[in-house]
């Protein structure tokens, strides 16, 4: 632990998110898709973004409309481009619900995508 510095003009790129997705094409539309073995990262990003938006958003109507729009687009993308559709959709929907509820169960993505390993 130590001093925290704010450097507003810097960009942080997380190692895992810097990797490009796999290109998929449907009806001449190209989309970079996240491989199934890395899809668990999607949960944390969505959940945390929704939680932060709910907590700090000044225009709640725009916030809720925005997350609904993003959720619908994500589900459509999974339906058109990805494998393991039901598990991916379940993960995405749970990320939004958990973000809204403030649920921070960090084992949940593994349970959704891979089942209980216990």
Residue pairs with C-beta under 8 A, 6 or more apart in sequence:
16 38
16 41
17 41
17 45
19 38
20 32
21 32
21 33
21 34
21 35
22 32
22 33
22 34
22 35
23 30
23 31
23 32
23 33
24 30
24 31
24 32
24 33
24 81
24 82
25 31
26 80
26 81
31 77
31 80
31 81
33 77
33 81
33 82
34 41
34 42
36 82
36 83
36 84
36 88
36 113
39 84
39 88
39 91
39 113
40 91
40 109
40 110
40 113
42 91
42 92
42 95
43 91
43 92
43 94
43 95
43 108
43 109
43 112
44 95
44 106
44 109
45 95
46 92
46 95
46 96
46 99
47 95
47 96
47 98
47 99
47 103
47 104
48 99
49 99
50 67
50 95
50 96
50 98
50 99
50 100
51 99
51 100
51 102
53 63
53 66
53 67
53 99
54 63
54 99
54 100
57 63
67 96
71 92
71 93
71 96
74 92
75 89
75 92
75 93
78 85
78 88
78 89
78 92
79 85
79 89
82 88
84 113
87 112
87 113
88 113
90 112
91 109
91 112
91 113
94 108
94 112
97 103
98 104
98 105
98 108
110 117
